[in-house]
Amino acid sequence: AMRLQSRQFQELFTPGLRSVAELFEKKKYELRIAGGAVRDLLSGVTPQDVDFATTATPAEMKEMFTSAGVRLINNKGEKHGTITARLHEQNFEITTLRIDVVTDGRHAEVEFTTDWEKDAERRDLTVNSMFLGLDGMLYDFFNGYEDLKNKKIRFVGKASERIQEDYLRILRYFRFYGRIAENPGDHEPSTLQAIKENAKGLAGISGERIWVELKKILIGNHVNHLVRLMYELDIARYVGLPLDGDLEEFDRVTKNIQNLCPKPMTVLTSLFRVKDDITNLDLRLKISKEEKNLGFFLVKHRQELTKAPGPEPLRPYQDFLMDSREANTNAKICELLKYQGEDHLLREMQQWTVPSFPVSGHDLRKMGISSGKEIGEALQQLRDEWKKSGYHMDKEELLSCLKKL
């Protein structure tokens, strides 16, 4: 038996968790940490959020918490068996052990159980199916810890059964592969076969759920391998990717962006040949307006907005930014530089402060130009001169320049 006593584990024991543990102990209900948090703790990572599992039913938990005067928050999760209690400014999400009775590939109807192994059995991947007692004792029914140490991603039990319970698990498999596996291509052939046979089940999954998983895959490891696999296993078309995705451009860009922390959309856009590919993606996945605009921007400018030869390679990007009337052009240009693999220019661009044009209409009126049309024209001429100077000319130089003009 394995007992965990790491610093990350000890740090979970806030006053809130101690109080929760005491309540459960007094009532003789078992309480353990479940799922992803166990995986993180065993990897030496502090979990972002911690889920708990218990043998107590939702009704028993409600009764226990209410009589102890503990506040319960939103009961939305209750029919799935989840109760959220708030103690010492901290929320605790605690779910009754359960078995999936009926599944339709999207949702499950559940019934409660007190059997820990039965609950572990309905979870997706072995590395996500472990429990950790509050004494640090590991409960691992499907060799999840072995798989985690060997960086293996496997479904619990039969892959096809797990997938048919919820087709989104295909993408979860890819996501965790990109997070945990050491090398690309280290899959069990039977798993890939099960994914291929069930790929079209993804057609029934909502775009929003798919996009959440896909974004994480795009910024994880082995992204090139995993997206190519999506094409090989015939998944791409069900998740909004273009049938004739530009895999050569994708190869190039996935090399360019290593270590540059691109946005998911920046990586994905390299598959798109035309604007319509982004529109189709949006129809399927309901991406945000900002994501859509970034995609359009990259498709439009990736070829012709490139660095200048000579001593000022960044100038075309700076000029583009200065001429732009749109919000967050700066952020889009930084994503374009990542896409193009220009890490030096990216650093320069991130450090560059956008200068503000030193002359106003007020200055020109003081010089005796009164008609609005003339002021407009003069300002435009001065802006052009200012741009030519690399945005270095100050107000005096520009105004004396105007006298010459």
SULHUPE-V177760 format. One record per residue. RES is the residue in one letter. SS is DSSP state (H for helix, E for strand, - for the rest). D_LAST is the distance of its C-alpha to the last C-alpha in whole Angstrom. Layout:
((RES	SS	D_LAST) (RES	SS	D_LAST))
//
This chain:
((A	-	86) (M	-	82) (R	E	81) (L	-	78) (Q	-	77) (S	-	74) (R	H	71) (Q	H	69) (F	H	72) (Q	H	74) (E	-	70) (L	-	71) (F	-	74) (T	-	72) (P	H	74) (G	H	73) (L	H	75) (R	H	78) (S	H	78) (V	H	78) (A	H	80) (E	H	83) (L	H	83) (F	H	84) (E	H	86) (K	H	88) (K	-	88) (K	-	89) (Y	-	86) (E	-	85) (L	E	81) (R	E	79) (I	E	75) (A	E	74) (G	-	72) (G	H	68) (A	H	69) (V	H	72) (R	H	70) (D	H	67) (L	H	70) (L	H	72) (S	-	69) (G	-	68) (V	-	65) (T	-	65) (P	-	65) (Q	-	62) (D	-	65) (V	-	69) (D	E	71) (F	E	74) (A	E	77) (T	E	81) (T	-	84) (A	-	84) (T	-	83) (P	H	81) (A	H	83) (E	H	85) (M	H	81) (K	H	81) (E	H	84) (M	H	84) (F	H	80) (T	H	81) (S	H	84) (A	-	82) (G	-	80) (V	-	77) (R	E	74) (L	E	73) (I	E	70) (N	-	69) (N	-	72) (K	H	70) (G	H	72) (E	H	75) (K	H	76) (H	H	75) (G	-	77) (T	E	74) (I	E	75) (T	E	72) (A	E	73) (R	E	71) (L	E	72) (H	-	71) (E	-	67) (Q	E	68) (N	E	68) (F	E	71) (E	E	71) (I	E	75) (T	E	76) (T	E	80) (L	-	81) (R	E	81) (I	E	82) (D	E	80) (V	E	82) (V	E	80) (T	E	77) (D	-	75) (G	E	72) (R	-	70) (H	-	72) (A	E	75) (E	E	78) (V	E	80) (E	E	83) (F	E	84) (T	-	86) (T	-	87) (D	-	87) (W	H	84) (E	H	84) (K	H	84) (D	H	81) (A	H	79) (E	H	80) (R	-	78) (R	-	75) (D	-	72) (L	E	72) (T	H	75) (V	H	72) (N	H	72) (S	-	75) (M	-	77) (F	E	78) (L	E	78) (G	E	80) (L	-	79) (D	-	82) (G	-	80) (M	E	82) (L	E	80) (Y	E	82) (D	-	81) (F	-	83) (F	-	81) (N	-	80) (G	H	76) (Y	H	76) (E	H	77) (D	H	75) (L	H	72) (K	H	73) (N	-	73) (K	-	70) (K	-	71) (I	-	70) (R	-	73) (F	E	74) (V	-	77) (G	-	80) (K	-	79) (A	H	76) (S	H	76) (E	H	78) (R	H	75) (I	H	72) (Q	H	74) (E	H	74) (D	E	71) (Y	-	69) (L	-	66) (R	H	68) (I	H	66) (L	H	63) (R	H	64) (Y	H	66) (F	H	63) (R	H	61) (F	H	64) (Y	H	64) (G	H	61) (R	H	61) (I	H	65) (A	-	66) (E	-	65) (N	-	64) (P	-	63) (G	-	66) (D	-	69) (H	-	70) (E	-	74) (P	H	74) (S	H	76) (T	H	73) (L	H	71) (Q	H	73) (A	H	74) (I	H	70) (K	H	70) (E	H	73) (N	H	71) (A	H	67) (K	H	67) (G	H	69) (L	H	65) (A	H	64) (G	H	66) (I	-	64) (S	-	61) (G	H	58) (E	H	57) (R	H	60) (I	H	59) (W	H	55) (V	H	56) (E	H	58) (L	H	56) (K	H	53) (K	H	56) (I	H	57) (L	H	53) (I	-	52) (G	-	56) (N	-	57) (H	-	58) (V	H	56) (N	H	55) (H	H	59) (L	H	60) (V	H	57) (R	H	59) (L	H	62) (M	H	61) (Y	H	60) (E	H	64) (L	-	66) (D	-	64) (I	-	62) (A	H	59) (R	H	59) (Y	H	61) (V	H	58) (G	-	55) (L	-	54) (P	-	53) (L	-	56) (D	-	54) (G	-	52) (D	-	50) (L	H	52) (E	H	51) (E	H	47) (F	H	49) (D	H	51) (R	H	48) (V	H	46) (T	H	49) (K	H	49) (N	H	46) (I	-	46) (Q	-	49) (N	-	49) (L	-	45) (C	-	47) (P	-	45) (K	-	46) (P	H	48) (M	H	46) (T	H	44) (V	H	47) (L	H	48) (T	H	45) (S	-	46) (L	-	49) (F	-	47) (R	-	46) (V	-	44) (K	H	43) (D	H	46) (D	H	48) (I	H	46) (T	H	47) (N	H	51) (L	H	51) (D	H	50) (L	H	52) (R	H	55) (L	H	54) (K	-	52) (I	-	49) (S	-	47) (K	H	44) (E	H	42) (E	H	44) (K	H	43) (N	H	39) (L	H	40) (G	H	42) (F	H	39) (F	H	36) (L	H	38) (V	H	39) (K	H	36) (H	H	34) (R	-	37) (Q	-	36) (E	-	32) (L	-	31) (T	-	32) (K	-	31) (A	-	29) (P	-	30) (G	-	29) (P	-	29) (E	-	27) (P	-	30) (L	-	29) (R	H	25) (P	H	26) (Y	H	28) (Q	H	25) (D	H	23) (F	H	25) (L	H	26) (M	H	23) (D	H	22) (S	-	25) (R	-	26) (E	-	30) (A	-	32) (N	-	34) (T	H	32) (N	H	32) (A	H	36) (K	H	36) (I	H	33) (C	H	36) (E	H	39) (L	H	37) (L	H	37) (K	H	41) (Y	H	41) (Q	-	40) (G	-	42) (E	-	39) (D	H	40) (H	H	38) (L	H	35) (L	H	37) (R	H	37) (E	H	34) (M	H	32) (Q	H	35) (Q	H	34) (W	-	30) (T	-	29) (V	-	26) (P	-	23) (S	-	22) (F	-	18) (P	-	18) (V	-	15) (S	-	17) (G	H	17) (H	H	18) (D	H	16) (L	H	13) (R	H	16) (K	H	17) (M	-	14) (G	-	15) (I	-	13) (S	-	17) (S	-	17) (G	H	18) (K	H	16) (E	H	13) (I	H	13) (G	H	14) (E	H	12) (A	H	9) (L	H	12) (Q	H	12) (Q	H	9) (L	H	9) (R	H	13) (D	H	12) (E	H	11) (W	H	14) (K	H	16) (K	H	15) (S	-	16) (G	-	19) (Y	-	18) (H	-	19) (M	-	15) (D	-	16) (K	H	15) (E	H	14) (E	H	12) (L	H	10) (L	H	10) (S	H	9) (C	H	6) (L	H	5) (K	H	5) (K	H	4) (L	-	0))
//
